[in-house]
Amino acid sequence: MIALLCLTLAAAAPSHRRVITSDGIAVALYRYGEPGGPAVLLVPDLGLTRAVFDLQGEGLASHLVAHGHTVYVVELRGQGAARQDGNRYGLAQMVASDLPAVAKVIGEPFDLVAHGYAGTLALAATARELKGRVRKVVAIATPALPEVPSDVARTVLRQGGDFLALTHDPELHRALDLLFIWGGRFRPGRVEALRAHAFGTLGPALSADLLKWLYTGNLVLEDDSTVLGRLQQYDRETLLFDGLLDGYASPEQCVPLKEIAQKADVHLRTFSRFELASEDYSHLSLLLGAGAADEVFEPARKFLEGVR
Amino acid sequence: MKHLALLLLALAGCVREVPLPDFAERHRPMTDDGLELSMVRYRARGEPAGRPVLLCHGISANDRNMDLDEHHSLARWLSEHGREAWTMSLRGTGTSTHPVDATFDDFWQHDLPAAIHEVQRVSGAEQIDYVGHSMGGMIVYAYLAEGGQGLGAVATLGSPTNLATGTLSGPAVVFLPGNFSIPSGSGAYLAAPFEGAIDDGLVARLFYNPENTRPEVFARLMAYGTADIAGGVARQLSRLGAGHFESADGKLDFRRDMARVTTPVLVVAGRLDRVAPAPAVKDGYRALGGPKEWLMVSQAHGAKAEYGHMDLVVGERAAEEVWSKVLTFFHGHTQEVK
């Protein structure tokens, strides 16, 4: 029994390496499972850590590894373990430098699981920096048409996007909950664990960039193209999940991907409790909620594996 | 079976219908295709403060959605805030004429013009404002998209224009029966006494959030605020499930034509609306030509609880969190009308 437990823990523990981008910045890349399986790159949302895919050994990463995939999780510049000198960075550089560097390390073509606003950046990169590298895409609450932020989102982002610090703030932790957690259904202890491990620091510069993106609805990239322009060229077969109660990347911002990306085959799934879904889903319960394994991970895996 | 039906009917009778207030005036205008509509006028109380407002209910509903009782009444609230308010029952609902069948096109081509004309005739106002809940908003979208006149400013509450937004209810409406009417009103009447008996029941899950609307209030809405759905209406609206908001013959694409709308519209959505999910409502907002405003009613935007579909019209805090914003929008667009 102890041997089995050790084996399980060893399998769950990721290997970690620093990847140096073309502009000399280190991003963090984790590999779960042995090489050789179909590669999948998981991109957590801005200001969040790899724990959204692997919270204390549970999450989409281990789910995919259990089905034979080789899973990579990246923490882009300024995020999670890649956190340093966060004030120097912009979102455009994540697209121009971070994602191609990570793709180079992975080597082979891979599937992409993209979460939130960082996920939208990854979708945008498939049209150019990741061209020819990405097979299928599972998009989880990826806004195609970002909107003027709610009062709560504005308050949180104007604090410099230090989500982790806000979890200890007596006033603002409720705002953080409303954006990311509220309305989700979690097993006992999971909310406390995700507060401790999944929230990171976006940093003032990236927060300012994100706010600008939200207010204008578009983001200019380093080659002077825009995220929206890139999404119009987006052509990957995609399964898009949205939570009705996502207060951070609301479904009305994400669903338009289907109309914008005319070249892509986009399958939509917006959860609502009136239907068969176990909950309405929030930004983080889509990945860490009590029903996520059955309602998100399994359909995502089957989609990636081409199982109908 | 017969005894069960009698028992249900007896129990349903226990849910008391609150009568209209003494100051409500009943009107019965004729549509241009010869049907009588039931309308109720609520004169402005105190100093008049703007154009009259016509209120239109949604699908499977009637005029009482807008005046359920003294404490849950958009009509009386507007009247108390200086606006003459009018409610209407579309054909086949309330005490309006019940034709053998009807389509959504009948609502915007015949019923709405007749109702607008009646308000103009009685009040003397050339332009009036309009609030449509759910399908009531879709009706005004079609009316304006196809050149309808007489409206100064409009607010739609939970009005979808495209249900192909990833929820299972979208594909489901494609299968709505279209050959006979759906007895949703009769069913709601019989089920009313039991509303709230089960926590987190299907009705609440679909239509309201108990943190906003008390089950006993919703039970009254079920008892006297609902109506059956005409087969033709179900048939036409079932196309929303495939993303088509169009005329029965398919020749008019309302969603495309909404780009021509120049009447100011406030589009309101509830975060917990599972009938008209926010993406389905936002689709209409995006289609409108403008001027337009978007209002998401949610805790992230300051509401005390998340809003379901019916909370927008009968919620305990709807006056403060929804209707006051509609009125502010109307006031803000009063000057634009020539």
HADDOCK unambig.tbl for C-alpha pairs under 7 A between the chains (distance, minus, plus):
assign (segid A and resid 150 and name CA) (segid B and resid 300 and name CA) 6.01 0.50 0.50
assign (segid A and resid 150 and name CA) (segid B and resid 301 and name CA) 5.58 0.50 0.50
assign (segid A and resid 151 and name CA) (segid B and resid 300 and name CA) 6.66 0.50 0.50
assign (segid A and resid 151 and name CA) (segid B and resid 301 and name CA) 5.87 0.50 0.50
assign (segid A and resid 152 and name CA) (segid B and resid 300 and name CA) 5.46 0.50 0.50
assign (segid A and resid 152 and name CA) (segid B and resid 301 and name CA) 6.91 0.50 0.50
assign (segid A and resid 178 and name CA) (segid B and resid 300 and name CA) 6.37 0.50 0.50
assign (segid A and resid 244 and name CA) (segid B and resid 272 and name CA) 6.93 0.50 0.50
assign (segid A and resid 245 and name CA) (segid B and resid 271 and name CA) 6.51 0.50 0.50
assign (segid A and resid 245 and name CA) (segid B and resid 272 and name CA) 6.80 0.50 0.50
assign (segid A and resid 247 and name CA) (segid B and resid 300 and name CA) 6.70 0.50 0.50
assign (segid A and resid 251 and name CA) (segid B and resid 279 and name CA) 5.98 0.50 0.50
assign (segid A and resid 252 and name CA) (segid B and resid 278 and name CA) 5.74 0.50 0.50
assign (segid A and resid 252 and name CA) (segid B and resid 279 and name CA) 3.93 0.50 0.50
assign (segid A and resid 252 and name CA) (segid B and resid 282 and name CA) 6.27 0.50 0.50
assign (segid A and resid 255 and name CA) (segid B and resid 165 and name CA) 6.34 0.50 0.50
assign (segid A and resid 255 and name CA) (segid B and resid 279 and name CA) 6.61 0.50 0.50
assign (segid A and resid 268 and name CA) (segid B and resid 165 and name CA) 6.60 0.50 0.50
assign (segid A and resid 268 and name CA) (segid B and resid 166 and name CA) 4.41 0.50 0.50
assign (segid A and resid 269 and name CA) (segid B and resid 166 and name CA) 4.17 0.50 0.50
assign (segid A and resid 269 and name CA) (segid B and resid 167 and name CA) 5.98 0.50 0.50
assign (segid A and resid 270 and name CA) (segid B and resid 166 and name CA) 4.60 0.50 0.50
assign (segid A and resid 270 and name CA) (segid B and resid 167 and name CA) 4.83 0.50 0.50
assign (segid A and resid 271 and name CA) (segid B and resid 167 and name CA) 6.11 0.50 0.50
assign (segid A and resid 272 and name CA) (segid B and resid 167 and name CA) 6.86 0.50 0.50
assign (segid A and resid 272 and name CA) (segid B and resid 274 and name CA) 6.41 0.50 0.50
assign (segid A and resid 274 and name CA) (segid B and resid 205 and name CA) 5.56 0.50 0.50
assign (segid A and resid 274 and name CA) (segid B and resid 206 and name CA) 5.61 0.50 0.50
assign (segid A and resid 274 and name CA) (segid B and resid 274 and name CA) 6.69 0.50 0.50
assign (segid A and resid 275 and name CA) (segid B and resid 168 and name CA) 6.56 0.50 0.50
